[in-house]
Amino acid sequence: MSVTPVVAIVGRPNVGKSTLFNRLVGRRRSIVHDQPGVTRDRIVEIVEIAPERNAQLVDTGGLVLAADDPLGLSHQVELAVEESDALLFVVDGEQGLLPADEQVAERLRRHGKPTILVVNKADTRASVAGFAEFYRLGLPTQIAISAEHGTGMGELREALAALLPESLPAAARPAAPAIAIVGRPNAGKSSLLNCILGEERALVSPVAGTTRDPIDTLVERDGKSYLLIDTAGIRRRSQVSGAAEDLAVMLARRQIERADLAVLLVDATRGISSGDLGIAGLLWEAGRAAVVAVTKWDLLDEPAREKLDFDYPRLAELLAEPERVNLSSKTGRGVEKLFPAIDRTLAAYRRTLGTGEVNRLLEAAIARTKPPTLRGRPWKLYYATQVASGPPTFMLFANRALDRRDSYRRYLENYLRDTLRLRGVPIRLVVRQRTKPH
């Protein structure tokens, strides 16, 4: 059984690598923008190159000269190239062959990987006229495409399928819960990911907003698999600088939607802020389980720790007293406690109850606190059942519905959560009106 081959899309900045990636994936997975250097980290997606022939496609940032690379982006590209089985080297056919393309070709040549030269923007006259000059790069397979309009994609897929070994179908990949690592910009999300992996998987920089694209990484702990998603820092829209940052925030929110659980990373040195509370609200609205990881805990003295603990209840209340792990990504201290907390929260998130148990719990809740009355008639529950898990969702049939903001509805949710010990897990109640029990 062979592993899925890896194909990296490489080239200098702003030649259309992310547009090609999105075209092959079939949706907007990477950020596309006319500002050079927008793609910073490696983005990975399983794509079907040919029938029953899959590949892990990797979008990368642009390769640049070291002097023009203060964030070390080219080092990330080199790592992606080393991990790949084949390369798609993208150049801009409209601009023609540039010295920067020759420099990239020289750097790629050192790795000795099978490479297809992809001449992008082939729908322009300049690209057609200058196509032949790219043969000077010495690559035997050269294909003209338009990533924006889809021209030449069939030929590119055929060439790539011929270049790659056979691959596993996507369904054969191990199933794993999706864990989104979320937090304010520069909270240390990428540092935590790298600490977990023990390698430089995500770009780490003190510049806020460095991670813009979501990263998926499959990891194993104690025989269990987890799909970790590192996301761009989430900030209020008024604080987003530039269209590329705006798109990054949008994609980060989408990652929360496809995650089972989110690890909310809080920078202990900055304390609990309105930004942390806003992200917590976003997680709760999306119906995702949560674990809070307080990073840089080792940098706090005792008064600072007391201050953070004093402010923490506001966050804990929003997320229903989630599991909390104090850790340091730099030293690794406390990180080993993160996955047990994730496991316990996931088990609660997937909790399933029989109909009899649901009704007994709700009857006890009603006996403890009398339901509200409307025009002298009390709210009356006929019966209830669980209709979904992840998050636990219950259907209640009663003599009248309850508004989403109704205080008694919140009481029932909290009673179920507290009694079942569902820490960090949202509960959904669907209250349906029925005139008489069936």
Long-range contacts (C-beta under 8 A, 24 or more apart in sequence): 1-168, 2-165, 2-166, 2-167, 2-168, 3-167, 3-168, 4-46, 4-54, 4-55, 4-56, 4-167, 4-168, 4-173, 5-55, 5-56, 5-85, 5-86, 5-164, 5-165, 5-167, 6-55, 6-56, 6-58, 6-83, 6-84, 6-85, 6-86, 7-55, 7-56, 7-57, 7-58, 7-84, 7-85, 7-86, 7-87, 7-88, 7-160, 7-164, 8-58, 8-60, 8-77, 8-80, 8-81, 8-83, 8-84, 8-86, 8-87, 8-88, 9-57, 9-58, 9-59, 9-60, 9-87, 9-88, 9-90, 10-60, 10-63, 10-77, 10-80, 10-81, 10-87, 10-88, 10-89, 10-90, 10-104, 10-108, 11-62, 11-63, 11-89, 11-90, 11-91, 11-101, 11-104, 12-62, 12-63, 12-64, 12-91, 12-98, 12-100, 12-101, 12-103, 12-104, 13-37, 13-61, 13-62, 13-63, 13-64, 14-62, 14-92, 15-62, 15-90, 15-91, 15-92, 15-120, 16-90, 16-92, 16-120, 16-121, 16-147, 16-148, 17-59, 17-60, 17-62, 17-90, 18-59, 19-120, 19-147, 19-148, 20-88, 20-90, 20-118, 20-120, 20-145, 20-147, 21-45, 21-57, 21-59, 22-147, 23-147, 23-148, 23-150, 23-153, 24-57, 24-153, 24-157, 25-57, 29-59, 30-59, 30-213, 31-212, 31-213, 31-244, 31-247, 31-248, 31-251, 33-243, 33-244, 33-247, 35-242, 35-243, 35-244, 36-62, 37-61, 37-62, 37-64, 37-73, 38-212, 38-244, 39-212, 39-213, 40-71, 40-73, 40-76, 40-203, 40-210, 40-211, 40-212, 40-213, 41-76, 41-190, 41-202, 41-203, 41-211, 41-212, 41-213, 41-215, 41-230, 42-76, 42-79, 42-80, 42-201, 42-215, 43-213, 43-214, 43-215, 44-215, 44-216, 45-216, 46-170, 46-173, 48-170, 49-157, 49-160, 49-161, 49-164, 49-167, 50-157, 50-158, 50-161, 52-169, 53-161, 53-164, 53-166, 53-167, 54-167, 54-168, 54-169, 54-170, 55-160, 55-164, 55-167, 58-83, 58-84, 59-213, 63-103, 63-104, 63-107, 64-100, 65-103, 71-203, 71-205, 71-207, 71-210, 72-203, 72-205, 73-203, 75-200, 76-200, 76-203, 78-107, 79-200, 81-108, 81-111, 81-113, 82-111, 84-113, 85-113, 85-114, 85-164, 85-165, 86-113, 86-114, 86-115, 86-116, 86-160, 86-163, 86-164, 87-111, 87-113, 87-114, 87-115, 87-116, 88-115, 88-116, 88-118, 88-156, 88-160, 89-115, 89-116, 89-117, 89-118, 89-137, 89-139, 90-118, 90-120, 91-117, 91-118, 91-119, 91-120, 91-134, 92-120, 92-121, 93-119, 93-120, 93-121, 93-122, 93-124, 93-126, 93-127, 93-128, 93-130, 93-131, 93-134, 93-144, 94-121, 94-124, 94-126, 94-127, 95-126, 96-126, 96-130, 96-133, 97-130, 97-133, 97-134, 97-136, 97-137, 101-134, 101-137, 102-136, 102-137, 105-137, 105-138, 105-139, 114-163, 115-139, 115-141, 116-141, 116-142, 116-143, 116-156, 116-159, 116-160, 116-163, 117-141, 117-142, 117-143, 118-143, 118-145, 118-156, 119-143, 119-144, 119-145, 120-145, 120-146, 120-147, 121-146, 121-147, 121-148, 122-146, 122-151, 122-152, 123-148, 123-149, 123-151, 173-218, 174-218, 174-225, 175-225, 176-218, 176-225, 176-226, 176-227, 177-226, 177-227, 177-260, 177-261, 177-346, 178-227, 178-229, 178-258, 178-259, 178-260, 178-261, 179-226, 179-227, 179-228, 179-229, 179-259, 179-260, 179-261, 179-262, 179-263, 179-342, 180-229, 180-231, 180-255, 180-256, 180-259, 180-261, 180-262, 180-263, 180-288, 181-228, 181-229, 181-230, 181-231, 181-262, 181-263, 181-265, 182-231, 182-234, 182-252, 182-255, 182-256, 182-262, 182-263, 182-264, 182-265, 182-279, 182-283, 183-233, 183-234, 183-264, 183-265, 183-266, 183-267, 183-276, 183-279, 184-233, 184-234, 184-235, 184-267, 184-270, 184-273, 184-275, 184-276, 184-279, 185-209, 185-232, 185-233, 185-234, 185-235, 186-210, 186-233, 186-267, 187-233, 187-265, 187-266, 187-267, 187-270, 187-295, 188-265, 188-267, 188-295, 188-296, 188-329, 189-230, 189-231, 189-233, 189-265, 190-230, 191-295, 191-329, 191-330, 192-263, 192-265, 192-293, 192-295, 192-327, 192-329, 192-335, 193-217, 193-228, 193-230, 194-329, 195-329, 195-330, 195-332, 195-335, 196-228, 196-335, 196-338, 202-230, 208-233, 209-233, 209-241, 209-245, 209-248, 211-248, 212-244, 212-245, 212-247, 212-248, 213-248, 213-251, 214-251, 214-252, 214-254, 214-255, 221-339, 222-339, 224-339, 224-343, 226-339, 226-342, 229-255, 229-258, 229-259, 231-255, 231-256, 234-275, 234-278, 234-279, 234-282, 235-275, 236-275, 236-278, 253-282, 256-282, 256-283, 256-286, 256-288, 257-286, 259-288, 260-288, 260-289, 260-346, 260-349, 260-390, 261-288, 261-289, 261-290, 261-291, 261-342, 261-345, 261-346, 261-349, 262-288, 262-289, 262-290, 262-291, 263-290, 263-291, 263-292, 263-293, 263-338, 263-342, 264-290, 264-291, 264-292, 264-293, 264-315, 264-319, 264-322, 265-293, 265-295, 266-292, 266-293, 266-294, 266-295, 266-315, 267-295, 267-296, 268-294, 268-295, 268-296, 268-297, 268-299, 268-300, 268-304, 268-305, 268-308, 268-326, 269-296, 269-299, 269-300, 269-304, 271-307, 271-308, 271-311, 272-308, 272-311, 272-312, 272-314, 272-315, 276-315, 277-314, 277-315, 277-318, 280-315, 280-318, 280-319, 281-318, 283-319, 284-318, 284-319, 284-426, 287-391, 287-426, 287-428, 288-391, 288-426, 289-322, 289-345, 289-346, 289-348, 289-349, 289-391, 289-424, 289-425, 289-426, 290-319, 290-322, 290-345, 290-424, 291-322, 291-323, 291-324, 291-325, 291-338, 291-341, 291-342, 291-345, 291-424, 292-316, 292-319, 292-322, 292-323, 292-324, 292-325, 292-424, 293-324, 293-325, 293-327, 293-338, 294-324, 294-325, 294-326, 294-327, 295-327, 295-328, 295-329, 296-328, 296-329, 296-330, 297-326, 297-327, 297-328, 297-333, 297-334, 298-328, 298-330, 298-331, 298-333, 299-328, 319-424, 320-417, 320-422, 320-423, 320-424, 320-425, 320-426, 321-423, 321-424, 322-423, 322-424, 323-423, 323-424, 344-423, 345-423, 345-424, 345-425, 348-420, 348-421, 348-422, 348-423, 348-424, 348-425, 349-389, 349-390, 349-391, 349-392, 349-422, 349-425, 350-389, 350-390, 351-389, 351-392, 351-420, 351-422, 351-425, 352-386, 352-389, 352-392, 353-386, 353-392, 353-420, 355-383, 355-384, 355-385, 355-386, 358-384, 358-385, 358-386, 358-394, 359-383, 359-384, 361-415, 361-416, 361-419, 361-420, 362-396, 362-412, 362-416, 364-419, 365-411, 365-412, 365-415, 365-416, 365-419, 368-415, 369-408, 369-411, 371-408, 372-406, 372-408, 374-400, 379-408, 382-434, 382-436, 382-437, 382-438, 383-437, 387-430, 388-428, 391-425, 391-426, 391-427, 391-428, 392-416, 392-420, 392-422, 392-425, 392-427, 392-428, 393-427, 393-428, 393-429, 393-430, 394-427, 394-428, 394-429, 394-430, 395-430, 395-432, 396-429, 396-430, 396-431, 396-432, 397-432, 397-433, 397-434, 397-437, 398-431, 398-432, 398-433, 398-434, 399-433, 399-434, 399-435, 400-433, 401-431, 401-432, 401-433, 402-429, 402-431
